[in-house]
Amino acid sequence: GKVSGCYYADDNMIIVAADKLYLYDTQNGKSIASVDISLQDLYVQTYSDGYLIVGRESGGSSNGSFMTTESGNGIKGYLLSKDFAIENTISFDGLLGNDFVLSTAGVAISDNGKKVAIGGLQGLYLYDTSTQKVSTILNYSKDGMVNSTQILTMESLAFTGDKDFIR
């Protein structure tokens, strides 16, 4: 298929996005695994046991408003093992109730893969991958400017070296 992007995947590996995702060994010059995932605006992160793939679902269409999405183009994430098997699927927009994520880079995974930070329009959230529960770290309307109009988005999130804090 047509290549739409290449992403770092540790050691001599890259993830190639085409008709599906391929794990490609650059040292041996061949694809060693693939998974049937097709996302737009792809964002890839590595962690100790695998990969977090985040993107906008393909299909559906927007009605022209950046605040509105129709079914089929929300932000979705996949936790893949080192051998490229899907271990977990996360629908970030549905996970946050009435809040949603604008940027695929507004999601980060801890190095140990136990926590996922999510930057929504209304707050900052932490998703526990083992319990699949979400906790609110920061609620903009409670902790931010009250009774004001604000549009915030997390353009980038990362965990610090000690794996417990988001920056």
Stockholm file with secondary structure:
# STOCKHOLM 1.0

chainA/1-167         GKVSGCYYADDNMIIVAADKLYLYDTQNGKSIASVDISLQDLYVQTYSDGYLIVGRESGGSSNGSFMTTESGNGIKGYLLSKDFAIENTISFDGLLGNDFVLSTAGVAISDNGKKVAIGGLQGLYLYDTSTQKVSTILNYSKDGMVNSTQILTMESLAFTGDKDFIR
#=GR chainA/1-167 SS CCCCEEEECSTTEEEEESSSEEEEETTTTEEEEEECCCEEEEEEEEETTEEEEEEEESSCCCCSCTTCCCTTCSEEEEEEETTCCEEEEEEHHHHTTTCCCCCGGGEEECTTSSEEEEECSSEEEEEETTTTEEEEEEEHHHHSCTTSCCCCCCSCCCBCTTSSCBC
#=GC SS_cons         CCCCEEEECSTTEEEEESSSEEEEETTTTEEEEEECCCEEEEEEEEETTEEEEEEEESSCCCCSCTTCCCTTCSEEEEEEETTCCEEEEEEHHHHTTTCCCCCGGGEEECTTSSEEEEECSSEEEEEETTTTEEEEEEEHHHHSCTTSCCCCCCSCCCBCTTSSCBC
//
